[in-house]
Amino acid sequence: MTRVSMNAGPHLATLAESERLPQGLLHWMINVHGLYIYGGLLKRIIDETSSVPLGDVDVIALDAKVMQVMTERFGIVFRRVHTTSTHMHYFIGKAGRGNNKIIHLVLLRSHEQAMRYIMNNQFNIDRLALSNHHIFFDPKCGLDAICNAIRAKRATRIQGARDMTLFAKNRQQIERHYSMRLRRKGYIVID
C-alpha cells in the first residue's frame, strides 16, 4: 500500500450536488482521519468528466463515532445490516426521505484492516481509497494506471490469491453481481 496527497478540486461541489449528497458531506468526508472513501464516489472524484451516476456511497470507518457525527451534522440515519460476514460490521445510512444516496459503511478496527479490505478487491479500479486528503493505492497496480483505467472504464480482474477474511462469506456472489453492474455502466471487464 502506498499513499499520495490529494487536494480537493473545485468540481467536488458540483459532484455532490449532482449526486444529491447532503450539503457539505463530501468535503467533510474527505477531511476525516479514519474515514475512507472508495468505490463509485472515488471513481467520480478521479474522473471529473464521468457521467456514470453513483448507485451509493461506499466508506470504511475506524470509529463508530463517525456515524454519530454523520447523523448529527447531515441527518444520515444508520442501521446495522446482519450479513453472513466474518469480522466486519456493516451499516446502511440514508439522509431523510426521497432519492438521497444510500451510504454503505464498513466499520473496521484499524488502518491496516482498511487497507487489507481495499487491497483485496477483485478489480484494479477498486484498489484505492481516499482518507484525509491522501489516496492510498495498491503499488502493484500503480496510481497512474488505476486512474487511467477508471477514466478509460477498463476494469481488470486481479489474478492470484486474495485475503478474503474481512469480506462477507457470500463475497463471490457479490463480486459476480458487481461485475455485471460495471458492464451495465459501460466498463470493459477484463479477466
Protein Blocks (a to p, Z undefined) as FASTA:
>chain_A
ZZddddddfklmmmmmmnopaehklmmmmmpghiacehjllmmmmmmmbcbdcfbdcddd
fbfklmmmmmmmnopacdddddfbfkbccddddehehjddcddddddfbfklmmmmmmmc
fbfklmccdeehiacddfknopmlmmmmmmnopacddedjddfklpcfklmmmmmmmmmm
mmmnopacdZZ
